[in-house]
Amino acid sequence: MNTARSVEPRIRHVTVSDELITAHLADGRTVSVPLSWSWRLSEATAEQRQNFEILGTGQGVRWPELDEDISAEGMLWGVPAAKLALR
């Protein structure tokens, strides 16, 4: 019997503190990254940080008010967001 199974990481639950963004994945892993990896989140209020939605079937997290997205793969690979200079 062949059973199709996704190997892509899927976020089930997220918590955001003053220091960490923590994602609980569908496969049982938990990954945390420093809040400072997202300059938008580190500069946001605590209330803004709690206003997020999980994207699709757990591919990432979006903070619509802050125009910030973080992917499950980005958290696993350890890819901080670059702060872009305004022109």
N, C-alpha and C positions, 0 to 999 in steps of 0.2 A: 504494500500500500504506500502510495506517495502522498505526502502531506506538504503543501506549500507553507513555508514559514518565512517571515520577514527577519532579516538579519540586521536591519537598520535600527538604531536605538530609538526608542519611543518614550517620551516623557509622560508620566501618569499624574504627577503631583509636583508642585513647585512651592518653595518657601523663599522669602527674601527678607534678610535681616539687615542691620546697619553695616554688616561686614561681608556677608556671603549671599550668593545665589545658589540654592541647592535644588537639584532636580532628582526626583525619585523615578527611576526608569522601570519600564514594564518587565524587564528581565531580572529585576531584583537589585540591580546596582543603584548606588547613590553617588552622584558626582556634585562637587561644590567648586565654585570659582569665586575669587575675590570680587566684591562689588566694584572695586576700582577698575576692573577689566572693562566695565561699561561706563564711560564718562557720563553718559546721559543719566544712567541710574544713580551713579554716585553723586550727581548734582541735583537729583530729584528729591522731593519731599517723601517722607515715609508713606504718606497716603498715596502719592503717585506710584510708588514702587509696588504697592499692593493691588493696583489696578492693571491686571494682566490677564491674558487668555492663552490657553494652550492651542497651538496651531494644528489643524488637520487631525491626524491620528496620533499626534504627539511628536511631530518632527521638530518643533521648537516652541518658543514662548514669545508673545508679542505684548508690548506695552503701547497701546494705540495713542494715548495722550502724549507719550514721549517720542513716538516714531522710532521705537527700538525693538529689534528682533534678535533673539539669540537661538541658535539651532542646537539641538542635542549633540550633533556631531562636532560643532564648534566648541561646546563645553568639554567633550571628551578629548578632542585634539588639543585643547588649551590655546585657543585663538582669541586674544583680547581685541576689543574694538579699537580701531584707530580714531583718534580725535582729528577731525578735518578742520583745517583753517578756513575761516570765512573770507571770501574775497570781497 
